[in-house]
Amino acid sequence: MLEVRDLQVAYGPAPALWGVSFELRPRELLCIVGPNGAGKTTLINTLAGILRARGGRITFEGRDITALPAHRFCQAGIAIVPEGRRLFAGMSVIENLEVGSLLPAAKAKRAASLEAVLALFPALKAKLGQAAGELSGGQQQMLAIGRALMACPSLLLLDEPSLGLSPLVVQEVFAAIRRVNAEGTAVLLVEQNVAMAMRVADRAYVLEQGRMAAEGAPGELMQREEIRRAYLGA
Ligand code: ATP
């Protein structure tokens, strides 16, 4: 569904991704884990069209999208839940959700999408008129995911959805991500919370210093001594 070949991204003269290759299969829940500064955010922002690739190729559903402008990535069916959520704090919950469905194709399905998002996150139902900035951290993360889903994506990108949330809320958010995936949306998740990400993913890659270091089924990767030591302190 998504094929990334030899992707190179840099900030000015400083390379952040050195030739990253991986694939995401149809309907897969794929996670990419890695330490601080490995390049996870750089990778996911490039897949969302926010950053430009300096080399390599991104193919999505058979189409080369490497050089498309950011809004075309959204049109192509890719939506991102960015690091730190990036909600419009002064706008209401419903307004934030509506922003997610501004493109004509998504706008036409707005009512049905809203119903699906509120079924996924019932806690948002009573908060529709409230400012997004007044929500709890967990509710803000739910809203950020809901806003991305309002675009009716076929691929949902999530950058560190567990960041700053309590363990109980993390479980709730990850259960929702799994449900979205089970209902047919492919998911690419980057996470520092390796234990949690590995629990929900179908397959995982390890990104280290801008390069893919390992790939496999989560159960298999977690058996590897060097990965346990690096990520679980075990
Ligand atoms: P984190 O979990 O801390 O967000 P990450 O794996 O997402 O880490 P990136 O944020 O993608 O990593 O950073 C990859 C590399 O690129 C790091 O060396 C970082 O210092 C550098 N970098 C990231 N953003 C910028 C920027 N705006 N300008 C210059 N260098 C950057």
Residues whose N, C-alpha, C, O or C-beta is under 5 A from the ligand:
A	BS01	ATP	Y11 A16 P35 N36 G37 A38 G39 K40 T41 T42
